[in-house]
Structures are given as C-alpha cells and as structure tokens.
Amino acid sequence: MKPDMFERPVSILVGLGFPGEIRSVMDAYRLLVEWPAPSGDAAHSVALKACLAALRGEVEAETVRGLFVAFAERHHLLAPAMDASLPIAPAFEIGTVPGTAAGESSYGTNAKGDHHA
C-alpha cells in the first residue's frame, strides 16, 4: 500500500448527492483545495494543513483521514453507511417511473412512441 493511502476510504456525497470515495491523502487534498471554504473554517484549515504535512512525510495518512472525516462531518458530506441487511430496491429503467408498466414512460408514451392517457 502506498504511504498516502487510507486503510479505509472515506465515503462522501459529491455533486448532486452521488457517493464518492476519498482513498488517499492526495484525494483529500484535491477536494480541500477546490472547496470554497470561507475564512475561519477551522475544520477545513486543519485538514488541509494535515494533508500538506502528510505529503511532506511529517504525519501519517490515518491522521489525515481522521481530520478529513471531521471536516466532512462538519460540512455534512459523509455518505450514510450502507447496511447489508437492508433489502435493495428493484431496479427500473431510465425514463420510467417505478410502478408504471414495462415500456411505459413517465411522459405518457410507451416504448413504441404511442401516446396514451
């Protein structure tokens, strides 16, 4: 394992709430550099400084991980933990609404393009 890799990735919500993983000090650093942090955001500042120190070999990656998790918690970025015991919702096709007939879209046309009410 590379020295800047986290033992376990940090799952965060990115973009429109899609899960993403921060796997290393460099991943955390990139996100923090791009983050629009207002001055006085201590969690951001400390996490960013820890990333820089780790990249210089002065602190361990797991120290950075802990500080990055604190930053992510403060900004409500942590993805909810997935519980393997929960049932998975059935898949549906893009462009359809769950509960509509197969081939029927949410716009009132079926797969053949026929309009219906």
The 8 nearest C-alpha neighbors of each residue, nearest first, counted from 0:
[[1, 2, 4, 3, 6, 5, 23, 60],
 [0, 2, 4, 3, 5, 23, 60, 6],
 [1, 3, 4, 0, 60, 59, 5, 56],
 [2, 4, 24, 60, 23, 1, 5, 25],
 [5, 3, 23, 1, 2, 22, 24, 60],
 [4, 6, 23, 7, 22, 8, 60, 61],
 [5, 7, 4, 8, 61, 22, 60, 0],
 [8, 6, 5, 9, 22, 4, 64, 21],
 [9, 7, 22, 21, 20, 5, 10, 6],
 [8, 10, 21, 20, 11, 22, 7, 68],
 [11, 9, 20, 78, 19, 77, 8, 21],
 [12, 10, 77, 78, 76, 19, 18, 20],
 [11, 13, 18, 16, 76, 17, 78, 19],
 [14, 12, 16, 17, 18, 15, 19, 11],
 [15, 13, 16, 17, 12, 18, 19, 11],
 [14, 16, 17, 13, 12, 18, 19, 76],
 [15, 17, 12, 13, 14, 18, 78, 11],
 [16, 18, 12, 13, 15, 14, 19, 11],
 [19, 17, 12, 11, 13, 78, 16, 10],
 [18, 20, 11, 10, 12, 13, 17, 21],
 [21, 19, 10, 9, 8, 22, 11, 18],
 [20, 22, 9, 8, 26, 23, 27, 10],
 [23, 21, 8, 5, 20, 4, 26, 9],
 [24, 22, 4, 26, 5, 25, 3, 21],
 [23, 25, 27, 3, 26, 50, 28, 60],
 [24, 26, 28, 23, 27, 29, 3, 50],
 [27, 25, 23, 29, 28, 21, 24, 22],
 [28, 26, 24, 30, 25, 29, 21, 31],
 [27, 29, 25, 31, 26, 30, 50, 24],
 [30, 28, 32, 26, 31, 27, 25, 33],
 [31, 29, 27, 33, 28, 32, 34, 26],
 [30, 32, 34, 28, 33, 29, 27, 47],
 [31, 33, 29, 30, 34, 28, 47, 35],
 [34, 32, 30, 31, 29, 35, 28, 36],
 [33, 35, 31, 32, 36, 30, 43, 29],
 [36, 34, 33, 37, 32, 31, 38, 43],
 [37, 35, 34, 40, 38, 43, 31, 39],
 [38, 36, 40, 39, 35, 43, 34, 41],
 [39, 37, 40, 36, 41, 44, 43, 35],
 [38, 40, 41, 37, 44, 36, 43, 42],
 [41, 39, 43, 38, 42, 37, 44, 36],
 [40, 42, 44, 43, 39, 45, 38, 46],
 [43, 41, 70, 45, 44, 40, 46, 69],
 [44, 42, 46, 41, 40, 45, 70, 47],
 [43, 45, 41, 47, 46, 42, 48, 40],
 [44, 46, 48, 42, 47, 43, 41, 49],
 [47, 45, 49, 66, 43, 67, 48, 44],
 [46, 48, 50, 44, 49, 45, 43, 31],
 [49, 47, 51, 45, 50, 46, 44, 52],
 [48, 50, 52, 46, 47, 51, 63, 53],
 [51, 49, 53, 47, 48, 52, 28, 24],
 [50, 52, 54, 48, 49, 53, 55, 47],
 [51, 53, 49, 55, 57, 50, 54, 58],
 [54, 52, 58, 56, 50, 55, 57, 51],
 [53, 55, 51, 56, 52, 50, 24, 3],
 [54, 56, 52, 53, 57, 51, 58, 50],
 [57, 55, 53, 54, 58, 52, 59, 51],
 [56, 58, 52, 53, 55, 59, 54, 51],
 [59, 57, 53, 56, 52, 60, 62, 49],
 [60, 58, 62, 61, 53, 63, 57, 56],
 [59, 61, 63, 3, 62, 5, 24, 64],
 [62, 60, 64, 63, 59, 5, 65, 6],
 [63, 61, 65, 64, 60, 59, 66, 58],
 [62, 64, 60, 66, 61, 65, 49, 67],
 [65, 63, 61, 67, 62, 66, 68, 60],
 [64, 66, 68, 62, 63, 67, 61, 69],
 [65, 67, 69, 63, 46, 68, 64, 70],
 [66, 68, 70, 64, 69, 46, 65, 63],
 [67, 69, 71, 65, 70, 66, 72, 64],
 [68, 70, 66, 72, 67, 71, 73, 65],
 [71, 69, 42, 67, 73, 68, 72, 43],
 [72, 70, 76, 68, 74, 73, 69, 77],
 [73, 71, 75, 69, 74, 70, 77, 68],
 [72, 74, 70, 71, 75, 69, 42, 76],
 [73, 75, 71, 72, 76, 70, 77, 69],
 [76, 74, 72, 73, 77, 71, 78, 12],
 [77, 75, 71, 11, 12, 74, 72, 78],
 [78, 76, 11, 71, 75, 72, 10, 12],
 [77, 79, 11, 12, 10, 18, 76, 80],
 [80, 78, 81, 77, 10, 11, 12, 18],
 [81, 79, 78, 82, 10, 77, 83, 11],
 [80, 82, 83, 79, 85, 78, 84, 10],
 [81, 83, 84, 85, 80, 86, 79, 87],
 [84, 82, 85, 81, 86, 87, 80, 79],
 [83, 85, 82, 86, 81, 87, 80, 88],
 [86, 84, 83, 82, 87, 81, 88, 80],
 [87, 85, 88, 84, 83, 82, 89, 81],
 [86, 88, 89, 85, 90, 83, 84, 82],
 [89, 87, 90, 86, 91, 85, 97, 98],
 [90, 88, 87, 91, 97, 86, 92, 98],
 [89, 91, 88, 92, 97, 87, 93, 95],
 [92, 90, 97, 93, 89, 95, 96, 94],
 [91, 93, 95, 94, 90, 96, 97, 102],
 [92, 94, 95, 91, 96, 104, 90, 97],
 [93, 95, 104, 92, 105, 96, 106, 91],
 [96, 94, 104, 105, 93, 92, 97, 103],
 [95, 97, 105, 99, 98, 104, 94, 91],
 [98, 96, 99, 91, 95, 92, 100, 90],
 [97, 99, 96, 100, 95, 101, 91, 103],
 [100, 98, 97, 96, 103, 101, 95, 104],
 [99, 101, 103, 102, 98, 104, 97, 109],
 [102, 100, 103, 99, 109, 104, 95, 110],
 [101, 103, 110, 109, 100, 104, 95, 111],
 [104, 102, 109, 100, 101, 108, 110, 99],
 [105, 103, 95, 106, 108, 94, 109, 107],
 [104, 106, 95, 96, 107, 94, 103, 108],
 [105, 107, 104, 108, 103, 95, 94, 109],
 [108, 106, 115, 105, 114, 104, 116, 109],
 [109, 107, 114, 113, 112, 104, 106, 103],
 [108, 110, 103, 102, 112, 111, 113, 104],
 [109, 111, 102, 112, 103, 108, 104, 113],
 [112, 110, 109, 113, 108, 102, 103, 114],
 [113, 111, 109, 108, 110, 114, 107, 103],
 [112, 114, 108, 109, 111, 115, 110, 107],
 [115, 113, 108, 107, 112, 109, 116, 106],
 [116, 114, 107, 108, 113, 109, 106, 103],
 [115, 107, 114, 108, 106, 113, 109, 103]]
